[in-house]
């Protein structure tokens, strides 16, 4: 199982920076905080056919909380 990592990123389709969560080199989720929308998390499908994402709850939750602290305005 790959370790989760994260980074702040400026992407062209968002007004504010986003917080990207990765498993290895594959993006798992993106947390954004856009004007008039608020905090949102987009979870991407697992790229491997017939597989699902499976992560340690506490580790994933810690990344989501870190995203909230980093991008909440």
N, C-alpha and C positions, 0 to 999 in steps of 0.2 A: 504494500500500500504506500502510495506517495505521500509525502509530508505536505500539509497545506501551507501556502505562503500567500502574501497579499501585497498590493502596492496601490498607491494613489496614482490616478492617470487622468490626463486631460484628453477627452475624446471629442471628435468633431460634431457628433450628434447630441451633445449635452452642453448646457450652459455652464454648469458647475463641474468641478472635478468629481470623479467617481472612485470608488474603492473596489478593486478587482481581487477576487479570491481565486487562487489556482491550486490544482492538484498536480504536482510535477509541472509540466509546461502547458497543461490544458486548463483553460479558464472554466471554473465551476459556476461562479456567480459574479454579479455586479451590483453594488449598492450605490444608489444615487439619491440626491436631494435637490430636486429641481423646483424652481419657483412655482407656486400654485399647485404643486403635486405633493411635495414632502418626501420623506424617506420611503424608498421603494427598494425591493430586492428582486432582481431577475435571476432565476436559476436556469442554467443552460442544460440541455440534455447531454447525457453521457455519450461520447463519440463512438464508443464500442458497441456494436449491435448486440442485442440481447443482454446487456449489462445495465446495472443501475448504479448511481452514486451511493456510496455508503461511507460515512465518516463518523468519527467519535463525536458524540453530541457536544460534549464540553469544549472540545477544540474548535468545532465549527461555530458554536455559540460565542466563544471568545473573539473570533474574527468578526462576527456580526456586531458585537458590542464595540470592538475597536473601530469598526467602520462608523458606527453611530457617533463616537467621540470625535473622530477625525473630520467628518463632513457635515455634521449637524450645525446649523447656523442659528 
